[in-house]
Amino acid sequence: MAYETEHHETQYCFPAINSSCIKGKRSCHEYNIMYVFFSLLSGWTVFLNLLVIISISHFKKLHTPTNLLILSLAVADLFVGLIVMPVEAIKLIE
């Protein structure tokens, strides 16, 4: 049997199965802290990878085969910071 609170009805981990675990509740402050943390983490990842991409692309001295590999890794990591991290953060928080 699931316990119901005064203001919210019980939410299950798997809504289709009534015998699944009860979903935990977080306060508004916890949600805000988690969203700020993951936003800063994603923004920091994007900023630093853009710094690497711009510096390797701009300076001709840095156009070496090794730095081109680093450039491709920075581009891939940039897309992770732009697309994957925000989506996974929302899935983790919610």
C-alpha positions as CSV (number, residue, x, y, z in Angstrom):
1,M,0.0,0.0,0.0
2,A,1.3,3.4,-0.9
3,Y,1.1,6.4,1.4
4,E,-0.3,9.6,0.1
5,T,0.7,13.1,1.2
6,E,-1.7,16.0,1.8
7,H,-0.9,17.9,-1.4
8,H,0.3,15.3,-3.9
9,E,-0.9,11.9,-4.9
10,T,1.6,9.0,-4.8
11,Q,3.8,8.7,-7.8
12,Y,5.4,5.4,-8.7
13,C,8.8,4.7,-10.3
14,F,7.0,2.8,-13.1
15,P,3.5,4.4,-13.4
16,A,2.0,1.3,-15.1
17,I,2.9,-1.0,-12.3
18,N,1.2,-0.2,-9.0
19,S,3.5,-2.4,-7.0
20,S,6.7,-0.6,-8.1
21,C,8.7,1.6,-5.8
22,I,7.4,5.0,-4.7
23,K,9.1,7.9,-6.4
24,G,11.0,10.1,-4.0
25,K,10.1,13.8,-3.7
26,R,12.7,16.6,-3.8
27,S,12.3,20.1,-2.6
28,C,12.3,23.1,-4.9
29,H,15.7,24.1,-3.6
30,E,17.2,20.7,-4.5
31,Y,15.9,21.0,-8.0
32,N,17.3,24.5,-8.4
33,I,20.7,23.5,-7.1
34,M,20.9,20.5,-9.4
35,Y,19.8,22.5,-12.5
36,V,22.4,25.2,-11.7
37,F,25.1,22.6,-11.2
38,F,24.4,20.8,-14.4
39,S,24.0,24.0,-16.4
40,L,27.4,25.3,-15.1
41,L,29.0,22.0,-15.9
42,S,27.6,22.0,-19.4
43,G,28.5,25.6,-20.0
44,W,32.1,25.0,-18.7
45,T,32.5,22.1,-21.1
46,V,31.3,24.1,-24.1
47,F,33.4,27.1,-23.2
48,L,36.7,25.2,-22.7
49,N,36.2,23.1,-25.9
50,L,35.4,26.3,-27.9
51,L,38.6,27.7,-26.5
52,V,40.6,24.7,-27.8
53,I,38.8,24.7,-31.2
54,I,39.4,28.5,-31.7
55,S,43.0,28.4,-30.6
56,I,43.9,25.4,-32.8
57,S,42.0,26.8,-35.8
58,H,43.4,30.3,-35.5
59,F,47.1,29.8,-35.0
60,K,48.9,28.3,-38.0
61,K,51.7,26.9,-35.7
62,L,49.2,24.6,-34.1
63,H,48.2,22.9,-37.3
64,T,50.0,19.6,-36.6
65,P,48.6,16.1,-37.0
66,T,48.5,15.6,-33.3
67,N,46.6,18.9,-32.7
68,L,44.1,17.9,-35.5
69,L,43.3,14.9,-33.5
70,I,42.8,17.0,-30.4
71,L,40.7,19.4,-32.5
72,S,38.4,16.5,-33.6
73,L,38.1,15.4,-29.9
74,A,37.2,18.9,-28.9
75,V,34.5,19.1,-31.5
76,A,33.0,15.8,-30.4
77,D,33.2,16.9,-26.8
78,L,31.6,20.2,-27.7
79,F,28.6,18.4,-29.0
80,V,28.5,16.2,-25.9
81,G,28.3,19.4,-23.8
82,L,25.7,21.0,-26.0
83,I,23.4,18.1,-26.6
84,V,24.0,15.0,-24.5
85,M,24.8,16.6,-21.1
86,P,21.6,18.7,-20.9
87,V,19.4,15.9,-22.0
88,E,20.9,13.4,-19.6
89,A,20.9,16.0,-16.7
90,I,17.1,16.5,-17.2
91,K,16.6,12.7,-17.3
92,L,18.6,12.4,-14.1
93,I,16.9,15.2,-12.2
94,E,13.3,14.4,-13.3
